[in-house]
């Protein structure tokens, strides 16, 4: 791994808890997330930090890459609701945290869907029951409760698995913090796309290429900074006519209408 990439990954892990602690959370926001009435083609979502998101449709709910930003009170609020699957793209600390994963499974009863390296770590630790862990083999379709999930090989400084998810009639693409990989086989109404920092591989230009492939109705930008989000929006204004572009405020419930 190049020194620049080592620094970027190390910086992300070292600052994760400090950054997450700076955002106020409210149990009311979780209640909004789960109480919002959703019609066909509507999605409620909450961005966490980096590439972390909670996504709910009228069919089910998944959490992706929560890292260690969900504290005990957050997990207690989530445990009041059905969480169908907990997905992890890769092992980096701004995406996966062993204690958080264990606590989410213990408190909510959810099932973990993880890339092979995360799954290997979980199996070695024995922290999550074997029947609550599924390896996301790229190219293989999985069914976890109402969620239909397909892993996609991404491009990063190490192994990474991106996700194509169907919850009822809603299709969702999650790009982790990957560089561009061909994704035209995964048309999605909603795309969570990484814009950059602190990822050494993601960028506004690569996120635009992913968006062109998956042809979403709405893009939610993740894993980036304000300048990168602005750069993507400028590109999208020219290249993605009619596509809504949103930047989710951390720990705030939002509803996207995808029809």
N, C-alpha and C positions, 0 to 999 in steps of 0.2 A: 504494500500500500504506500502511496506517495506521502511525503511528510505533510503536504498541504491538506490531503484528505484525512490523515491521522489527526491533525489539529482540529479540522472541522467537526469530525465525529466526537473527539474528546471534549471539545467546547460544548457541544450540544448536551452531552451527558452531564457534564459538570454544572451547567447552568439550569438544567431542567426543573429541579425542585424549587429553586429560587424564583424562576419565572412563574411557575404554576401557582406559587403561594401569593403572588402579587395580584391575582385576579379574584375578585369577590364572587362567591357562588351563593345561590339562593335556592332553597328547596322549592320556592314558588316557580322557579324556572323549570325545574324537573316536572312539576305538576302541569305547567303549561305544555311542556313537550308531550306528555302522555294524555292530557285532557283535550287537546285540540281536536275538534271534529274533522275527520279527513274524508273527503270524497274520493271517488275514483281518480287516480292520477295526481293525488296530492301527497306530499311528504312533509313530515315534521322532522327537523334535525337540530342538533346542537353540536357546534364545533367545540372541541376541547382545546388542546394546544398541538402545535406541529401538525401531524396528520390525523390526530385523534378526532373521531366523530361518533355521535350516536344518531342512528337513522331509524325512523319509525314510519311505517305505512299503516293502512287500515288492516293489513294482513299480519304484520309482525315487526319486531325490533331487533336490530343488531348494533353492536358496539365494535368499532375498529380502532386499533392502535391507541389505547388509552394511556400507555406508558405508566408513569406513577402519579398522574395528576388527579386521579380520583381518590379523595381522602375518605375516612370512615363515614362522615356524614353524607358524602355524595353516594357512596355505595349503599348506605341505609335507605336513602331516598329512591335509588334505583331498584332496590330489593322489594319495593312495594308493587312492582310491575313485572310483567313477563319479559325477560330478555332471552331471545331465542338463540343467539349465537354471539360469541366473542371472537373476533378475528384479529390475527397478528400477521403483519407483512414480513417482519424480519426482527433480528435480535438486538438491534441498536437501542440504547437506553431511552431515546426520545420516542420509541414506539412500543417496546416491551419491557415490563417490569414483573418479576416473578411474584413478589408479594401481592401486588395489585391483582394479577391474574388469579392467584389462589383465593384472595378475598372475594373477588367477584363471583367465582364459581361456588364458593362456600355459601355466600349470602343470597345469591340469586338462583342457583341451580343451573346456570347456563352451561352450554357446551362450547369448548374452545376449538376453533379451526385455525391451525397455525402452519406457517411455512416449516419446512423440514428441520431447519436449524433450531427454531423455537421449540418445536415438538421434541427434538432430541434433548434439549435442556430440561424441559418439563418432565420427560420420562426419567432422566437421570436423577432429578431431585425427588421424584415421587410425590410432589406437592399437589397434584391434581389426579383424581382417579382415572384409570385407563379408559373407562367407559365415557368419560367427559372430554376426551381429547381425540381430535380427528386431524390427520395430516392433509394439508391442502396440496395435493400433487398437481402441478400445472397440467392443464388439459383434461383433467378428470372432473366430472360433474358430481357434486355432493348435494345431499338434501338433509337439512337440519331443521326440523320443525317445518314451518312454512317457507323457510329461506332456501332457495336454489342457488348454489355457490359454485363458481368455477375459478380456479387459480390460473394466473397468467404469469409467466416468467418475466420479471422486470430486469432493469439494468442499474446497478448501484455499485458501491465499493465491495460488496459481498453479496451473497444470495438474497434475493428479495422476491416475494410473491405478491402480485397485484390481484385485485378481485373484481369479478363480474358477478353481480348479485341480482336475483329477481325476488321481489317480495310482492306476490300477487301480480298485478299488471304493471308494476313499476320496475324498471331496470336501472341498475346503479353500477357505475364504474368507480373504483377507488385506485388511485395511482401511487399510493404510498409516498415515497420521495424519490421515485425512479426518474432516470432519464427517459427519453422517448423510446418506446418499443411499439411496433405495429399493433394496432388495436381495432382495426376495421371490422373484425369478426365479432365485436362486442358493442353493438349499437345500444346506447343507453339514454334514457330520458334525463338522468341526473348524473353528473360527473364531478367527483371530488378530485381536483388536479393540483399537484404540487408546483409551486411557483419558484422555489429555490431555497434560500437560507433556512437553517444551516446545512442543508444537503449540498454535497459537492457535485451532485449529478443532476439535480432538478433545475429547471430554469423556465422563465416565461415562454421562450421559444419552443422548448420541448413540450410544455403544457399545451401550447397552441396546436402542435402537431397531433397530440393525443386527442384534443377536442375535435379537430378536423376528422379524425378517424371514427370516433364514437358518436359524433353528431348529436350532442345533447340538446335538450330544451333549456336546461339551466346548468351552468358551471358554478361550483362553489370552490373558491381558491383556498388552498391549505398550504402549510409548510413553506412559509415565505415571509417577507417583510413588505412594508408599505410600498417601497419603490418598485419591488418586483410585481406586486399586485397591480400597481398603476401601469407598469410596462405591459402586462398581459392585457389589461383593459384597453389600452391603446391599440394593441395588435388585434384584439377581438372586434373592436369597432369597425375595422376594415375587413377582417377575414371571416367573422362569424356573424353575419347579419341575422337579426332576430333571436339571437341566443342571449338569455339573461345571464349576467355575470355578478356573483355575489361574493362578498368576503364576510364570513361568519364571525360575529363577535364572540369571543370565548365565553362559554357557559351561559349563552343566551339562546332560548328556544326560537326557532324560525319555522315558517311554513312556506314551502315552495309549491307553486301550482304549475304542473308540467304539461297540461293539455294544450 
